[in-house]
Amino acid sequence: MKKIGIFYGSNSGNTESIANRLQNLLGADNADVINIANAKTDDFIRYENLIFGTSTWGLGDLQDDWESFLPNLKKIDFAGKKVALFGVGDSMGYADTFVDGMGELYQAIQDSGYVVGFTPVTGYYFDASKAQVDDQFVGLALDEDNESDKTIERLTAWVENLKLQFTI
Ligand SMILES: Cc1cc2nc3c(=O)[nH]c(=O)nc-3n(C[C@H](O)[C@H](O)[C@H](O)COP(=O)(O)O)c2cc1C
């Protein structure tokens, strides 16, 4: 598989920790982990396979560092690249805006990027999410506040799916 760039934004460490767990599951030789707070647009050029991870803050807001990077993200040429998204949120505390940040990222890249790794909403308890299209999330939704016991199973299944969809 072509090298994967895992770009994440995290306020209190949950999304960062998931990014590192993803790197372990994919194999450290196959994936780099980059904090979007330190990223430049050139950092995206070398990867054909990308994973973007964000948490959600406020009421449905994209994580702060991703928010700052958004104008740059819209300038990146995603031609020939595949992008998978994951969102970390709180489905009980914020049931109406669950993982909305992932939906914001999707909206920013959906016209220029080839997004893979959608997952069914089945098995999640929430009322509304900008990251939902029909009966799927636009990536992998994780809830470290209430359902951290489900994270490893969700991550493992998603990684197996990505291995089939990412460019070899
Ligand atoms: C003030 C505040 C606002 C939040 N707003 C949302 C929200 O709108 N939707 C959501 O799914 N999660 C929300 N969360 C939950 C965080 O996204 C969640 O705790 C996440 O794991 C934090 O990840 P991070 O440490 O990587 O930033 C909020 C948490 C806090 C403390």
The ligand as an SDF file (V2000), in Angstrom:
LIG
                    3D

 31 33  0  0  0  0  0  0  0  0999 V2000
  -17.2230   22.3140   25.2870 C   0  0  0  0  0  0  0  0  0  0  0  0
  -17.3290   21.0570   24.4880 C   0  0  0  0  0  0  0  0  0  0  0  0
  -18.0820   21.0490   23.3290 C   0  0  0  0  0  0  0  0  0  0  0  0
  -18.2320   19.8580   22.5810 C   0  0  0  0  0  0  0  0  0  0  0  0
  -19.0490   19.8430   21.4700 N   0  0  0  0  0  0  0  0  0  0  0  0
  -19.2500   18.6790   20.8130 C   0  0  0  0  0  0  0  0  0  0  0  0
  -20.1700   18.5950   19.7120 C   0  0  0  0  0  0  0  0  0  0  0  0
  -20.8140   19.5830   19.3140 O   0  0  0  0  0  0  0  0  0  0  0  0
  -20.3340   17.3920   19.1010 N   0  0  0  0  0  0  0  0  0  0  0  0
  -19.6600   16.2540   19.5030 C   0  0  0  0  0  0  0  0  0  0  0  0
  -19.8520   15.1920   18.9250 O   0  0  0  0  0  0  0  0  0  0  0  0
  -18.7780   16.3080   20.5490 N   0  0  0  0  0  0  0  0  0  0  0  0
  -18.5690   17.4770   21.2130 C   0  0  0  0  0  0  0  0  0  0  0  0
  -17.6980   17.5310   22.2640 N   0  0  0  0  0  0  0  0  0  0  0  0
  -16.9750   16.2980   22.6550 C   0  0  0  0  0  0  0  0  0  0  0  0
  -15.5380   16.2350   22.1240 C   0  0  0  0  0  0  0  0  0  0  0  0
  -15.5060   16.3000   20.7090 O   0  0  0  0  0  0  0  0  0  0  0  0
  -14.9310   14.9200   22.5970 C   0  0  0  0  0  0  0  0  0  0  0  0
  -14.7390   14.9780   23.9890 O   0  0  0  0  0  0  0  0  0  0  0  0
  -13.6430   14.5430   21.9070 C   0  0  0  0  0  0  0  0  0  0  0  0
  -13.2410   13.2680   22.3600 O   0  0  0  0  0  0  0  0  0  0  0  0
  -12.5140   15.5380   22.1680 C   0  0  0  0  0  0  0  0  0  0  0  0
  -11.4240   15.1590   21.3530 O   0  0  0  0  0  0  0  0  0  0  0  0
  -10.0250   15.9260   21.3610 P   0  0  0  0  0  0  0  0  0  0  0  0
   -9.4400   15.7580   22.7360 O   0  0  0  0  0  0  0  0  0  0  0  0
   -9.2100   15.2230   20.3530 O   0  0  0  0  0  0  0  0  0  0  0  0
  -10.2650   17.3420   20.9860 O   0  0  0  0  0  0  0  0  0  0  0  0
  -17.5570   18.6830   22.9930 C   0  0  0  0  0  0  0  0  0  0  0  0
  -16.7880   18.7180   24.1770 C   0  0  0  0  0  0  0  0  0  0  0  0
  -16.6760   19.8740   24.9160 C   0  0  0  0  0  0  0  0  0  0  0  0
  -15.8660   19.8450   26.2010 C   0  0  0  0  0  0  0  0  0  0  0  0
  1  2  1  0
  2  3  1  0
  2 30  2  0
  3  4  2  0
  4  5  1  0
  4 28  1  0
  5  6  2  0
  6  7  1  0
  6 13  1  0
  7  8  2  0
  7  9  1  0
  9 10  1  0
 10 11  2  0
 10 12  1  0
 12 13  2  0
 13 14  1  0
 14 15  1  0
 14 28  1  0
 15 16  1  0
 16 17  1  0
 16 18  1  0
 18 19  1  0
 18 20  1  0
 20 21  1  0
 20 22  1  0
 22 23  1  0
 23 24  1  0
 24 25  2  0
 24 26  1  0
 24 27  1  0
 28 29  2  0
 29 30  1  0
 30 31  1  0
M  END
$$$$
